[in-house]
Amino acid sequence: MAVISRAYTKILAALLTWLGFTGAVTGCNGIFGENYSEYGSPSATFRAKGVVVSETDDTPIEGIRAVFLNKNDSSDEHFHEISNAVYSSNNGNFNVVSYSFPQDVLYVELTDIDGEENGLFAGKVVEADFRNMEYTKSGGHWDFGQKEINLGTIKMTPDNNNAPE
């Protein structure tokens, strides 16, 4: 009985070794194959730039907070921030960047956060439609590349309702 079990163990060990090696070389397109398993999620870089100005006199607004937003799906009523915030410069320019899952439409939220310092302005959400744009600078594999959009001049409405009395 011990002889059969020892022989059986050696045959089984040899068979498993052979199967493991051939699986690594051919079955998973591993060592010698072109493809290999990857773990991760598709991603892309999105950029939106623009200029914020006052609706009343077209003067640039400094200190407006800009951040990318998205929705989980079309039925989602809530936006979710998916980028770090940037702030408009003294000439009203902003350039917000997000590294996220590839999407067709994102939104840029513009918020006046400095109080009366540069005037009081109502917040605004602007659509950034990337549908008809091609990806550039693709890193291959999971990195789709980047899309950039110029939102142009965005007019912010003065918010007289929140002015201190």
N, C-alpha and C positions, 0 to 999 in steps of 0.2 A: 504494500500500500504506500509506503514512504517513497519507493522508487517511482511510482506513477505520479505521485503528487509533486516530486521534485522535477521530473521531466515536464509535467504539465505547467509548472511555475516558470521554467526556463522558456518553454515555447510561448507561453502567454506574454512574458516579459519581452521577448524578441519581437513578437507580433505588435505589441503596443508601441514599442520603440520605432519600428518601421512605419506604422501608421502615423505616429506623431511627427516624424521627420517628413514624410511625404505630404502630410497635411500642411506643414509649415512652408514647404517649397512650392507645392502646386495648388493645393485646395484653397488657400487664402491669397493666392498670388503674392506670396511673401518674398522671400529672399531673391528669387530669380524672376519674379513676375513684375509687370508694370504697375499694377494697382496694389494698394495695401489698405488695411483698415485704418480708419481715422475716427476719432471721437471729437465731437464738437458740434457747432451749429453754424449754418451759413451766416455771414455777416457782411456788412458794407459800411462805408463812411458816407455820411450825408453832410453837405455844407449849404448854408443859406446865408446870403449877405444882403444888406439893404441899408437904407438911410431913413431915420425917423425924423420927421419935422412937425412943427406945429401946424394944425389945420388952419389957424387964423392968419398967420403971416409967413408961413414957410420957413421959419427959422429952425435950424437944426437943434435937436434936443439931446443933451448929454445926460448920461446916467440912467437910461432906460434899460431895464433888465430884459434880456432875450434868452429864451430857452426852447428847445425842441419838445413837442408833445406828440403823443400818438394815442390811438384807441386800440384796444385789444381786437375788436372787430366792429363791423358797421352798426351792430345793435348796441354797442357799449356807449353809454351816455357820458362817461367820465373820461377825461384826458389823463395821461400819465407822463410825467417828465422823463425824458430819456437822454438828457445831455446835461453837461455842466452849464451854469448860467454865464453869460457874458454881458457886458454893459456897453452901451453906445458911447462913442468917443465925443469929444467936444464939437466935432463936425457932424454928429448924428450917425456915423457909420457903426455897423455891428457885423460880426461874422461868427455865427454859431455852428458848432460841429457836433455830430453824433455818430458814434460807432455802434451800430445795432443790427438787428435782423433786417434783411432786405424788405423794403416796403415801397408801395407806389405813392402814397400820400402821407405827409407828415404836416405838422402845424407848428408855427412859431408864435409863442406867447410873448407879448410885449407888455411890460408892467412898469409904471412909474413908482419907484421905491424911495426916492430921495425927498419926498414931501414937497415943500414949496421952493426948494433950492433952485430948480430950473423950471418952475411952474408946475401946476397940478394937471395931470393928464389921465384920462380914462384908459384902462387897459384894453388891449386888442389882441385877437387871435387871427393870424393870417395863414391861409392854406399854402403849403409848399408842395406843388404837384410834380412828382418826378416820373410820371407814367411814360411820357414820350422822350425820355432821355436815356442815352446809353451809358453803361458803366465805363469808367476809364481807370487806368492804373490798377488793374486786377492783380492780386497777389497769387491767384490760382487756388486750387483746392476749395476751401471754404470761404476764402476772401473774394467776394464778387467785385471789389474795387470801390470806386466812389462816384457819386453824382453831386453836382453843384448847381445851385439855382440862384439867380439874382432877383430878389423880390422888388427891386427898384425903390422908389420913394414911397414911404408909408406915412400917411398923415394921421397924427394923433389928435384926438379931440380934447380940448381943455375940459377939466372936470371941476366945474364950479360948485357941484353938490357937496364935495368934500373939503371945500375951503374953510379954514378956521374962521370963527366969527369974532 
